[in-house]
Amino acid sequence: MTIEIKAPAFPESVADGVVAAWHKKPGESVARDELLVEIETDKVVMEVVAPEPGVIEAILVPEGETIASEALLATLVAGAAEAGEDQSGGADDAAQPRSAVMTPEDGAVPAGAVPMGPAVRALLEEHGLDAQRVSASGKGGRLLKEDVLAHLAQHSAQGSVGKESEPRDALVSGELDVGGATSERIEKRVPMSRMRARIAERLLGATQQTAMLTTFNEVNMAPLMKLRQQYRDQFEAVHNGTRLGFMGFFVRAACEALKRFPAVNASIDGNDVVYHGYQDIGVAVSVEEGLVVPVLRDADFMSIADIEAAIYDLGIKARDKKLTIEEMTGGTFTVSNGGVFGSLLSTPILNPPQTGILGMHAIQERPIAMNGEVVIQPMMYLALSYDHRLVDGKTAVQFLVTIKGLIEDPARILLQL
């Protein structure tokens, strides 16, 4: 029975996607729920898995192709077993479906008269190997997957595997070593990823379509650092290994400040102002492709332990590309911590349609005046960027001063003072 493999149904906010990477090739056997292909959208990378065990019959959409929601990607022969190139050498290529047999014209590595299956061809192509140089142990001189893997293991230590394709592969992958002295002027041109392009579009839109302004303040982190040091081990033991960080306090402080200044928690929709009676806090997370902002739903009802655990889980999901559309949409306010990268002061850019974003920065010991004396204290600069169309300067300053007061006296967060 042939099963159609289709792309997921995209949400209304996602117009289309791009086939980012195929993890299987025609003729390869797959197990139920095994990853077949990744679809990159503007916001997340979606995974398509095999609905049934079987053999990939044909791949209909190559990598890099733009697709619509529920587009047909491939066909799968359910229940079929690849007759053994992973076990006893496999059936002849003639026994494979026509679409699964790769030829030199299809881009496979030329293999001469050496008999082999499609998966072996793909493995040779991946490593830039010549089939004539690999010892075949299969019946009738057939080249097996085990033969290629053994060849790779034998020569990997010598650095000789795939030497015939190293210059081209290194240039394409961007891994060319240019660390030493060289007279070559090397450049690399790659297409912008879909997520990176979307980030660029949103950032440019935020600067062009909002009246963005930033106000700054500084906060003395000594009281919070003392509290954290005093209860860190006990907190971790009680809350099943959840670490006590600073983000939990800042998110809670932001929730309290948003309740007092609803304009910072609002958004503009045409000629209307939408005031949100809840606090969904976006937390900026850095990944290789850029910056993503998963959302803590109803953060005002979460404890500090809940917030810290949720941020950790969302961070792991972001790095593993497991975030869902639902986890990244919405949000009424954003907190971004550039301090983890050493940023001392910056102006965070709004995440439309939100009207405010809080920027945290690195903690640095600085001399300040306290009670008429100059003392050294761990200080952090805070930045609040806001949409001046809706939020007045007075409101923005008071909002940031409120957060400063809550952080410098953490007990007020729990007492809601």
C-alpha positions in Angstrom: 0.0 0.0 0.0 1.3 3.4 -1.0 1.0 6.2 1.6 1.3 9.9 0.7 3.6 11.9 2.9 2.3 15.5 3.3 3.5 18.7 4.9 1.8 19.7 8.2 -1.2 22.0 8.1 0.3 25.5 8.6 -1.4 28.0 11.0 -3.1 31.1 9.4 -0.1 33.2 10.4 2.3 31.0 8.3 1.8 31.4 4.5 4.3 28.7 3.3 7.4 26.8 4.2 10.7 25.5 2.7 11.9 21.9 2.7 15.0 22.3 4.8 16.4 18.8 5.0 15.5 15.3 4.0 16.8 12.7 6.5 15.9 9.7 4.2 16.5 8.9 0.6 14.4 6.9 -2.0 14.8 3.2 -1.3 15.6 3.5 2.4 13.5 1.7 4.9 11.9 3.7 7.8 10.3 2.8 11.1 7.1 4.3 12.4 7.6 7.9 13.7 11.1 8.1 12.3 12.0 11.6 11.1 11.7 12.0 7.3 12.0 15.7 6.6 12.2 19.1 8.2 10.1 22.0 7.0 11.3 25.5 7.9 8.7 28.2 8.3 9.0 31.9 9.3 8.8 30.9 13.0 9.7 27.3 13.6 11.1 24.2 12.0 8.4 21.5 11.7 9.2 17.8 11.5 7.4 15.2 9.4 7.7 11.6 10.6 6.8 8.3 9.0 3.2 7.3 9.7 3.9 3.6 9.1 7.0 1.4 8.7 8.0 0.9 5.1 10.3 2.0 2.3 10.5 5.5 0.8 9.3 5.1 -2.8 9.8 8.6 -4.1 10.7 12.1 -2.9 8.6 14.6 -4.8 9.9 17.9 -3.4 13.6 18.5 -3.2 15.4 20.5 -0.5 15.1 24.3 -0.8 11.7 24.1 -2.5 8.9 26.4 -1.2 5.7 24.5 -0.4 2.2 25.3 0.7 0.3 23.9 3.7 -0.4 20.1 3.4 1.7 19.8 0.2 2.5 16.3 -1.1 6.2 15.6 -0.2 6.9 11.9 -0.9 5.3 8.5 -1.2 5.9 5.6 1.2 5.4 1.9 0.5 3.9 0.7 3.8 5.0 -2.6 5.2 7.7 -3.1 2.6 11.1 -4.2 3.8 14.3 -3.2 2.1 15.6 -6.6 1.3 18.8 -6.4 3.1 21.4 -3.9 2.0 21.5 -3.2 5.7 21.5 -6.9 6.4 22.4 -9.4 3.7 23.2 -7.2 0.8 19.8 -6.4 -0.5 17.8 -7.1 -3.7 18.9 -6.0 -7.1 18.4 -2.4 -8.1 15.9 -3.7 -10.7 13.7 -4.8 -7.8 13.4 -1.3 -6.5 10.8 1.1 -7.7 12.0 3.1 -10.7 11.8 6.4 -8.7 14.1 4.9 -6.0 16.9 3.9 -8.4 19.5 6.7 -8.4 21.6 7.1 -11.6 24.6 9.3 -12.3 22.3 11.8 -14.0 20.3 12.0 -10.7 23.5 13.3 -9.0 24.7 10.1 -7.4 28.4 9.2 -7.4 29.4 7.3 -10.5 29.9 3.7 -9.5 30.9 1.9 -12.7 29.9 -1.7 -12.7 29.8 -2.1 -9.0 26.3 -3.3 -7.9 24.8 -1.6 -4.9 21.5 -0.3 -3.4 20.3 3.3 -3.3 21.2 3.9 0.3 24.8 2.8 -0.4 24.9 5.2 -3.3 23.7 8.0 -1.1 26.4 7.2 1.5 29.1 7.3 -1.2 27.8 10.6 -2.4 27.7 12.0 1.1 31.3 11.3 1.7 32.6 11.9 -1.9 33.8 8.3 -2.3 34.6 6.4 -5.4 32.9 2.9 -5.3 35.8 1.4 -7.1 38.1 2.2 -4.1 35.9 0.5 -1.5 36.2 -3.3 -1.0 32.9 -5.1 -1.7 32.0 -8.1 0.4 28.5 -8.9 -0.9 27.5 -11.7 -3.0 28.6 -11.3 -6.6 30.8 -8.3 -5.7 27.9 -6.3 -4.4 28.8 -3.3 -2.3 27.2 -3.2 1.1 26.5 -0.4 3.5 28.8 -2.2 6.0 31.6 -2.1 3.5 31.4 1.7 3.2 31.2 2.2 6.9 34.2 0.0 7.4 36.1 2.0 4.7 35.2 5.2 6.5 36.3 3.9 9.9 39.6 2.6 8.4 40.6 5.9 6.8 39.1 8.5 9.0 42.1 8.5 11.3 44.4 9.1 8.3 42.2 12.0 7.1 42.1 10.4 3.6 38.4 9.7 3.2 36.8 11.6 0.4 40.0 13.6 -0.5 38.9 14.0 -4.1 36.0 16.2 -3.0 37.5 18.1 -0.1 38.1 21.4 -1.7 34.6 21.6 -3.2 32.9 20.3 -0.1 34.8 22.6 2.2 34.0 25.6 0.2 30.3 24.8 0.0 29.9 24.0 3.7 31.9 27.1 4.8 34.3 25.0 6.8 37.4 26.0 4.8 40.3 26.6 7.1 41.5 30.2 6.7 43.1 30.6 10.1 46.7 30.7 8.8 48.5 33.3 6.7 47.1 33.3 3.2 47.1 35.5 0.2 43.7 34.2 -0.9 40.7 36.5 -0.4 38.0 34.0 0.3 34.3 34.9 0.3 31.2 32.8 0.9 27.7 33.6 -0.3 24.8 31.6 1.1 21.1 32.2 0.9 19.5 33.8 4.0 17.6 31.3 6.0 13.8 31.7 6.1 13.9 32.4 9.8 16.7 34.9 9.5 14.8 36.7 6.7 11.7 36.8 8.8 13.6 38.2 11.7 15.1 40.9 9.5 11.7 41.8 8.1 10.1 42.1 11.6 13.0 44.2 13.0 12.9 46.5 10.1 9.2 46.8 10.4 9.4 47.6 14.1 11.8 50.5 13.5 9.8 51.9 10.6 6.2 51.4 11.8 6.5 52.3 15.5 7.5 55.5 17.3 10.1 53.6 19.3 11.9 55.2 22.2 14.1 53.8 25.0 14.5 54.9 28.6 17.2 53.6 30.9 17.8 53.1 34.6 20.2 51.0 36.7 19.4 48.6 39.5 21.5 47.5 42.4 21.6 43.7 42.2 23.2 43.1 45.7 19.9 42.3 47.5 18.8 39.9 44.9 22.2 38.3 44.6 22.3 37.9 48.4 18.9 36.3 48.4 19.8 34.0 45.6 23.1 32.9 47.3 21.2 32.2 50.6 18.5 30.0 49.2 19.9 28.7 45.9 20.7 25.2 47.2 17.5 24.8 49.2 15.5 26.1 46.2 17.1 23.6 43.9 16.5 20.7 46.3 12.8 21.6 46.9 11.9 22.2 43.3 13.4 19.0 41.7 16.6 20.5 40.4 15.2 23.8 39.1 18.0 26.4 39.4 17.3 29.8 41.0 18.3 32.4 38.4 17.5 36.1 37.9 14.9 35.7 35.1 12.2 34.4 37.4 12.4 37.6 39.5 12.5 39.9 36.5 9.5 38.2 34.9 7.5 38.4 38.2 8.6 42.1 38.6 7.5 42.8 35.0 4.1 41.2 35.6 3.5 43.4 38.7 4.6 46.5 36.8 2.3 45.6 33.9 -0.7 45.4 36.2 0.0 48.9 37.4 0.7 50.4 34.0 -1.7 48.7 31.5 -0.6 50.8 28.6 2.7 49.0 28.5 0.8 45.7 28.3 -1.5 46.9 25.5 -1.2 46.7 21.7 -2.4 48.9 18.8 -4.8 47.3 16.3 -5.6 49.8 13.5 -7.3 52.7 15.3 -8.1 50.7 18.4 -6.0 50.1 21.5 -6.3 46.5 22.9 -5.7 46.3 26.6 -4.8 42.8 27.7 -6.1 41.7 31.1 -3.4 39.0 31.3 0.4 38.9 31.2 1.8 36.6 28.6 5.6 37.3 28.8 7.8 36.5 25.8 11.4 35.5 26.7 14.0 36.1 24.1 16.2 33.0 23.4 19.2 33.0 21.2 19.7 30.1 18.7 22.0 29.5 15.8 19.5 30.9 13.3 18.8 34.1 15.3 16.5 35.1 18.1 13.2 33.4 19.0 10.7 34.5 21.6 8.7 31.7 23.2 5.9 32.9 25.4 5.1 32.1 29.1 1.3 32.0 29.2 -0.4 33.7 32.2 3.0 34.4 33.8 1.3 36.4 36.5 -0.1 33.2 37.9 3.3 31.4 37.9 5.7 31.1 40.8 9.3 31.9 40.4 10.1 28.2 40.3 7.5 27.6 37.6 9.0 30.5 35.6 12.5 29.2 35.9 11.5 25.7 34.9 9.4 26.9 32.0 12.2 29.1 30.6 14.7 26.2 30.9 12.3 23.9 29.0 11.6 26.4 26.3 15.3 27.1 25.9 16.0 23.4 25.3 13.1 23.2 22.8 14.4 26.3 21.0 17.9 24.9 20.6 16.5 21.5 19.5 14.1 23.2 17.1 11.1 21.7 18.9 9.1 24.8 19.6 5.6 24.9 18.2 3.8 27.7 16.6 1.5 28.0 19.6 4.5 28.5 21.9 5.8 31.4 19.9 2.7 33.3 19.0 1.0 35.9 21.2 2.8 37.6 24.0 1.9 41.0 25.5 5.4 42.0 26.7 9.0 40.7 26.2 12.0 40.4 28.4 15.4 40.0 26.8 18.7 39.3 28.6 21.6 40.5 26.6 23.8 40.4 29.7 24.4 36.6 29.3 26.5 37.6 26.3 28.3 40.4 28.1 26.2 43.3 26.8 26.6 46.3 29.1 24.0 48.6 27.5 21.8 48.4 24.5 18.4 49.5 23.1 16.2 46.4 22.6 13.9 46.5 19.5 10.1 46.1 20.0 8.4 42.9 19.1 5.2 44.2 17.4 2.4 44.4 18.1 3.7 44.7 21.7 4.3 48.2 23.0 7.2 47.4 25.4 10.3 45.3 25.8 12.6 45.1 28.8 16.3 44.7 28.2 18.5 43.2 31.0 22.3 43.6 30.8 25.5 42.4 32.4 26.1 42.8 36.1 29.2 44.9 36.7 30.7 46.2 40.0 30.7 50.0 39.9 31.1 52.8 42.5 27.9 54.4 43.5 26.8 56.8 46.3 24.9 55.2 49.2 24.1 57.2 52.4 26.6 59.8 51.5 29.4 57.3 50.9 31.0 55.9 47.8 30.6 52.1 47.8 31.2 49.3 45.2 28.0 47.5 44.3 27.0 45.0 41.6 24.9 47.1 39.2 22.9 46.3 36.1 21.6 48.7 33.5 18.0 48.2 32.5 16.5 49.5 29.2 12.8 49.8 28.4 12.0 50.3 24.7 8.4 51.4 24.1 6.0 52.6 21.4 5.6 56.3 22.1 2.3 56.3 20.1 0.6 54.6 23.1 3.0 54.8 26.0 3.9 58.3 27.3 7.4 59.0 28.6 6.2 59.5 32.1 4.5 56.1 32.1 7.6 54.4 30.7 9.9 55.9 33.3 7.5 55.0 36.2 7.2 51.5 34.8 11.0 51.0 34.8 11.3 52.6 38.3 8.7 50.1 39.5 10.8 47.2 38.3 13.9 48.7 39.8 12.2 49.0 43.2 10.9 45.4 43.1 14.3 44.0 42.2 16.2 46.0 44.8 13.7 44.8 47.4 12.7 41.3 46.3 10.3 40.8 49.2 8.0 43.3 47.6 7.5 40.9 44.6 6.0 38.3 46.9 4.0 40.8 48.9 2.8 42.7 45.8 3.8 46.0 47.3 
